[in-house]
């Protein structure tokens, strides 16, 4: 397996594409890539329709995927402003890569998804991972995730929603030589190198855990037989002043992924944002559905917690795997970067310091994809890392 990555901040798109493709060709010793990912900032928006074709012609990659992003990852850097093109390529010996374009239609009977490969279930034993990039205004990530879960159970999905566009038609997806404005693009990787996940949700549990005793879809009415807000009032005085301030600034609820564990700690929860509260019935509304009988715990998030979480999960990954990653892709949230951390380039530099140096590319998404507890979700404020052995 061979991997390479390069990025350019040249203001001229042709110069940027030529620069990154030349570096990739040299690092791959002239071999054509089986799979490449390209990410570009909206400074190049006036030439987005040329980008896919230019990269395909120059690089000769068999499959090209990617999208536009508000911020772009390249090497040790997270470029949050200005022109940038980031290219990541791999020669995947023994692998087969199947690209696809998903179209989404809203009908009276619900959402209809078309374009996924028809033989997914027949090849599920060989599937290593799925990469998926969608337009946030015209794709439906959760139905796509559910469909893929049926055909490819336990296969991780990485990627996210294109970002930086102010409305429908403003974002772009890249699929081979095509530039696409709607739906989603992706690829299934069969066989080849193992691809494992590190998904850092950047939160820390506070208080104690409870069992949900009354809920309806994303509304949690009672925890342990007591109105949810009353439980929060019980917990609040027990917190430090620092955690009280974090809870007032933004609260989250973690849903335990494996109920058979004896104890629950960071990384054992799917983090859901608390969207609102109802003072009359004591309920809270979440960004995810919850069921009666599930175990939950309140969480807080800040820069220090997010840093600890990413470092801890990377170290855990290295402890349980014999082989260190040879390359990685980073899909972070628009709410990270300098919007969360006091210094720029936090996630990229942390990955490089703990796992690298290695070829790294990616972008900041308007909703990022990654598995938690063996199931795929679309997240917020998360750093989802695909590690290639």
C-alpha positions, 0 to 999 in steps of 0.5 A, a space after each residue: 500500500 502506498 499513500 500520499 497527500 499534498 495541499 496548495 494555497 496558490 490563488 490560481 486553481 490551475 497552479 494549485 492542482 498542478 502543484 498537488 498532483 506533481 507532489 502526489 506523483 512523486 510520492 507514489 513513484 509514478 503509480 496511478 492512484 486507485 483512490 483519491 480525495 480532493 477538498 477545496 475552499 470556496 475561494 475557488 468557487 468560480 472554477 469548481 466545475 473544472 476542478 474534478 476534471 482537472 484533477 482526474 486528467 492530471 493525476 490519473 486516479 481511478 476514483 476521485 471523491 471529495 467536496 467543497 469545505 469551509 475549512 480544509 485540512 492538509 498535512 499539519 494545517 487546517 486552512 480556515 480562510 483563503 484559497 486551498 486545494 488538498 489532495 490525498 491519494 492511495 495505491 490500494 493493492 488488492 482492493 476494489 473501489 466502487 463509486 456512486 452518486 445518490 439522488 434523494 427525492 421527497 415524495 408523499 410516501 417519504 424519502 426515496 433514495 436511488 443510486 446506491 450500488 445494487 449488490 452491496 449485500 452480496 459483497 458485505 464480507 469484503 467491505 472495509 469502509 464507505 466514504 460519503 459526502 453530501 450536500 446538506 440542503 439536498 441529501 438525506 444522510 440518516 436514510 442513507 446511513 440506515 440503508 447502508 446499515 441494512 446492506 453493510 452491517 458493521 461497516 464504518 462510514 466516514 465523511 460528512 456534509 459539504 460546507 461553506 455554501 450559503 444555501 442550496 446550489 452553493 456547495 459542490 461534490 466531486 465524483 471522478 471528472 464530475 462536479 455535482 451540486 446535489 445529493 451525495 457522492 461516495 465509494 465503497 472500498 472492498 478488500 485491501 488495507 484495513 480502515 479503522 476509526 477514531 471518532 472523538 466527540 469532544 465531551 466529558 460526562 458529569 454527574 451520574 448516569 440514569 435510565 430513561 423511564 419516559 420518552 417520545 422520539 427525541 423528547 426525554 420526559 423522565 430519568 429514573 422516574 423523575 422529570 429530566 429537568 429536576 434531575 439536572 437541578 439535582 446534579 448542578 449543585 454537585 458540579 465544580 464552578 467550571 463545570 457549572 459554567 460549561 453546563 450553562 453555556 451548552 449542555 449535552 446528553 450522552 446515550 450509552 451504546 453498550 448497555 452490557 458494560 458494568 461501567 461507562 466512561 468517555 467514548 461509551 456514549 453517543 453525544 446528543 445536543 440538548 436543543 431545548 427544554 420545557 419548564 412545564 413538563 420538565 422535558 428536554 429535546 435532543 438532537 437524536 432519538 432516545 428509547 425508554 430503558 436506555 442509559 444516559 448521562 449529561 455531558 459538557 464540552 470545552 477546548 480542554 475536554 475536546 483535546 483530552 478526548 482526542 488524545 485519549 482515543 488516539 492512544 487507546 487506538 494505538 494500544 489495541 492495534 498492532 499496526 500504526 496507521 500509514 495515512 489518515 483522513 480527518 472530517 471535523 466539525 465547522 464548530 472546531 478549529 479556532 471556533 473551539 480551540 485557542 490555537 489553530 490546527 489543533 486536530 491536524 497537529 494532534 493527529 500528526 504528533 500522535 500518529 505521524 508524520 503521515 499523509 493527512 487531508 480532509 475538511 470541516 463539515 456541516 455534519 460529520 460521519 463516523 461510527 460510535 459503538 459499531 453504528 454509524 451516525 452523523 455528528 456535530 462538534 466531532 472529529 472523525 478520523 479514518 485510519 488506513 493501515 
